[in-house]
Amino acid sequence: MKEKIQSFGRFLSGMVMPNIGAFIACIVVSTYAEWMDARR
């Protein structure tokens, strides 16, 4: 069980860490778009 969690964690960090900037940018853009939409 522990090995599964470790390999999953390694897979997750391998997937997320290179894309963390894109992920944050996506959140910022969607939040900004919703905020601009709410102001109209």
ZIGI-V669971 format. One record per residue. N is the residue number from 0. RES is the residue in one small letter. SS is DSSP state (hx for helix, st for strand, lp for the rest). D_LAST is the distance of its C-alpha to the last C-alpha in whole Angstrom. Layout:
n: [N;N]
res: [RES;RES]
ss: [SS;SS]
d_last: [D_LAST;D_LAST]
This chain:
n: [0;1;2;3;4;5;6;7;8;9;10;11;12;13;14;15;16;17;18;19;20;21;22;23;24;25;26;27;28;29;30;31;32;33;34;35;36;37;38;39]
res: [m;k;e;k;i;q;s;f;g;r;f;l;s;g;m;v;m;p;n;i;g;a;f;i;a;c;i;v;v;s;t;y;a;e;w;m;d;a;r;r]
ss: [lp;hx;hx;hx;hx;hx;hx;hx;hx;hx;hx;hx;hx;hx;hx;hx;hx;hx;hx;hx;hx;hx;hx;hx;hx;hx;hx;hx;hx;hx;hx;hx;hx;hx;hx;hx;hx;hx;hx;lp]
d_last: [51;51;51;49;46;47;47;43;42;44;42;39;39;40;37;34;36;35;32;31;29;27;26;25;23;22;20;19;17;16;15;13;11;10;9;7;6;6;4;0]
